[in-house]
Amino acid sequence: MTSIVLFLCTVFGLMNPSTHSSPPSHSPLFQWSDLPVLPSPATGGSFGGIVGNKIILAGGSYFPDPVWQNDKLWSDRIISLDLSSERPAWSVETLTLPEPLGYGASVSLPDESMLLVGGSDGIRHKVDCWFLRMTPDGARLHEAPQLPISLAYTSAVLVGPRVYLVGGLETPDAPGTSARILCLDWADSEAEWIDVSPIPDQPGGRMLCSVASHDENLYVFGGCRLVPSSSGSSSRIYLSDAWKFVPGKESDGSWSNLQGMPRGLAASPVPAPTIGASFIVIPGGDDGSNVADIDRLEEQHPGFTTDFLAYHVITDEWSDRPGFPGPPPLTNPMVQWKDHFIFPGGEIKPRVRTGKVYVGVAKLEAPRFTTLDWFALGTYLFLLVLLGFYFTRREQTTDDFFLGGRRVPWWAAGISIFATQLSAITFMAIPAKSYASDWTLFIQSLGIFAMAPVVAYLFLPFFRGLNITTAYEYLERRFSLAIRMFGSAQYLLFQFGRMAIVVYLPAIALSSVTGFEVHTCILLMGVLCIIYTVLGGIEAVIWSDVIQAFVLVGGAGLILVWCMNGVEGGFGELYDRASSSGRLRIADVDWDFTRSSLPVVILGGIFINLIPYASDQSVVQRYLTTSDERSARKAIWLGGLIAIPASILFFSLGTALFGFYDANPELLGPISKTDQIVPWFLVNEIPAGLAGLVIAGVFAAAMSSLDSSMNSSATALINDFYRRLRPASVQTSESSDLLLARILTVVLGCIGTAAALVLASFPAESVFDQWLEIVGLFASGLCGLFVLGVFTQRPGTVSAIIGIVCSVLILILVKNYTNLNGLLYAGIGTMTCFSAGWVSGLLLSDGRRQNGTSFWNRRKPLHAAD
C-alpha cells in the first residue's frame, strides 16, 4: 500500500512539480500595521526604547517648515505611548532631558529601564549617560557611568549582560570617525565603560552603523566613515562590510569577518531586528547614492533605500526583501515590544521628518496542503489504523499484547529498535544540527552500532534467559523487589513527561510550516495512535515503526535529490559550499571536556546509547518479541547496522539543506527554530503528494514515540505493579488482564495527548524540560544498576541504593558546579552508580547470588524469583 501511494505521488508530483507555492524571491519578512503618529514636531536622531509597556522617545532634532529655509533645532522633549492601553495615544512627559540633545544611542534594558548614551546639541558631543525609569509620578532620569570620550552618531545594542557601543563621532568637527568599541555591564553599579578589542584592520572607524545581537554575539554592519578630502573638509565613505564579535570575559573576545552586504548602508534604525531563528534584518538606510547632491535636489530628493537586507547567520548570505509600506525612516531607533518591531518616526529625506510609526511582526506564510498532499497524508494515516484492526484478531492474551506472542520476525524487530530511537524530533533535529554547524556529533550516533555486540552478548542472555516481560523484572531477580519498583517507577515517570514533549514539539514545528493548527496536529496524532495501539498492541507498534522507518529514510533521500537538483552544480556545488563553510568537520580533535570534542563525543556515544539498550523498557521490549535469543541477537545487530547509513543520510541531509539555501538565500523564510528547516523545505520545495507523504511520516514518527511509550508503560504497570503486588488470593483471568492492559493504554494515551494540548495552550516547555531533567538524573544511574547487576556478584540491594544515590548526587554537582559537556553526564552517572555500588558491595557483600543473574554465573541453572 505504501509503495503504491509513494509511486502515485511521485508520478503526480513530477507531472506537476510547482503545486506548492514556493516562497518567491524577495518575499516579505514582516506584516505591517501602525500606531498613532508622533505629536508635532516629529524628530530624527531621537533616543528611544521600551520602558515597561511604554514606548519612550526623547530628544532629537527637526527643521521647522519650510525645512530648506530654516536651521536645525534640537529637542529636550520626552514623549511616551502606553502599548498596554486599549486606545494608545502619545503623551508628553513632564520630565525633559537635561538639555536639548540628539543623535546619541539608547538601549532598552531587562529591568524595564532605558539607557541613554552621549549625543550632541549641535555644538558639543557629550559624555553623559542616563538611566530612564518610569515611576508612579512619571519618567525619571538617574545618572549612569559617563563615557570615557564624548560620542554622537554611535550605535548601541544589548548583548547578554553588556551594552556595546560601536564607533561614532567624538566631536562635531572631528576629521575622522571613531574606531573604538566600548562596553558596559549595565547591572553592575560599580562598572565603568571599558574598551573592547576593535574591529581588526579597520583603523578608520565608522559611525551610524547597524548593530544586532544574536545568540549573545555582537554583529556590526556597514555604516559610514569620514575621511579628509582634498578641499580640507571630510567626505563620507559608505561601508558594506559585516563583522561578528564573540564576547569573552570582560573586554576579551574574537572578531570574524562575514559576507559583506550587497551595498553600503548607514543610518538604518538600530538595533537591527533579529527575526526567526537565523535572520538579522537591516531595515533600509542611506546608501550614499545622493549624498553629493543633497543641496541641489532639496525637496526633489527621492528618499532613502526602500528594500531591506536580510542576513542569514547560518548560511552567511544576504537577500533583498521588501521594506516599509511607505517612505523608509532613518536615524531613529527600532524598539521591540514582545514580538513587535516598532519604528517610531525618523528622517525620510534630508531635513524632512515623519511622525509615522510603523509596527512590523515577523511574517511566516505557511503554504497550503494541496489535494494530493491530503490524499497522501490521509492514506498513510488510514494505513496505520488498518494495522491496528488487522492485528487485533491476534491479540488474545497479554503475552500477545505486550510481546506479540514472541512471533515478530527478527528483521522487523531490528528495524523497530532503530525506529524507536528515531523520533520526529530526531528526524528534524539531526539535519538541523548539521545544517547549522557541522558533523562533530556524527560519531556519537555510531555508538548505537558499537553497543550492539555489548548488548547482544552481555545483556540479552539475561533478559531472554530469565523469561521476563519487563527489563525491571531482572532487577528483582538480581537485587530485590524494591529495586525493581524503583527502576520501573523511574521509567514511568520519565515517560509521562516524555509523551507530552514528543508529541508537542513536532506538532509545533509542523504547525508553523504547514499551516495546521497545533491542537489539530496533537489531537490527530494522539487519537490515531491510541486507536491502532489499543487494537493491535506491540505488533501494530512494531509494524508501524517499520513503515515509518522506510518513509522517513526515503523522505530524507528524496530531499537530498531535490537539494542537488536545486543548485546549478548539483552534488559538487553542495559539497564545495559545505566544505568552504566548515560544515564537513567531523571531529573536534581536542581534550577539552567542556566542548563536543572527540573524546567527549565518543564517551557520549557509548553511554548515551547503552542506557536505552540496557535499561529502557521501550527498547528492551522489542528484542523480547522475537521467537528466541538468536533472533533477538540478529535484531539488535540489524538495528545497530541500520544506524550507520541512516546517520550518514540524516547528517548529509542537513549539509545538503545548507548548500541549497546558501545558493538560494531568498527562499528562506523566518522560521522560528532551526529544527523547522526540514519541514519548511518539504512544504516549499518538494512536489505535492510527495511532501504530504513525508510529512505524514513525520507525523508517524511522533506517533511512534507516543505509541512506544503507551504500550511499554502499560507493560510496566501491569507486570511490575499490578501483577507483582496483587495478593495471591486474588485470581483474575487472562482476558480481564488484557482488558485492563487496553484500558491503561487508552488512559496513558489520553494523558500524553492532554498534556501536549495543555503545553500548546499554556506554553510551559521549561516546566516539562525541568521535569524530564530531574527524572533523567536517575536514568544513567538506572543503567548503572543493570551494569552492576550483570558484571558483579557481591553487591545487593543496599549497594544498589548507595550506587543510585551517589550517581544522582554526583550528577547534580557536575551539572551545577562544573562546565563539563552534557554528553558526559550519561557516562558519569552510569559509572558512578556502578563504582559506588561495587565498592560498597565489597564491604557489605549483600548480594542475593542467584544463578543466571550475573555474568559470572550465567551458565548455571536458573532459579525463579523468591
Beta strands, then each sheet from edge to edge (+ up, - down):
strand 1: 30-35
strand 2: 47-51
strand 3: 54-58
strand 4: 61-62
strand 5: 73-74
strand 6: 78-82
strand 7: 90-92
strand 8: 105-108
strand 9: 114-117
strand 10: 129-135
strand 11: 138-144
strand 12: 155-159
strand 13: 162-166
strand 14: 181-185
strand 15: 194-196
strand 16: 210-214
strand 17: 217-228
strand 18: 234-247
strand 19: 253-258
strand 20: 274-275
strand 21: 279-282
strand 22: 308-312
strand 23: 317-321
strand 24: 335-337
strand 25: 340-349
strand 26: 352-362
sheet 1: 1+ 26- 25+ 24-
sheet 2: 2+ 3- 6+ 7-
sheet 3: 4+ 5-
sheet 4: 8+ 9- 10+ 11-
sheet 5: 12+ 13- 14+ 15-
sheet 6: 16+ 17- 18+ 19-
sheet 7: 20+ 21- 22+ 23-
end
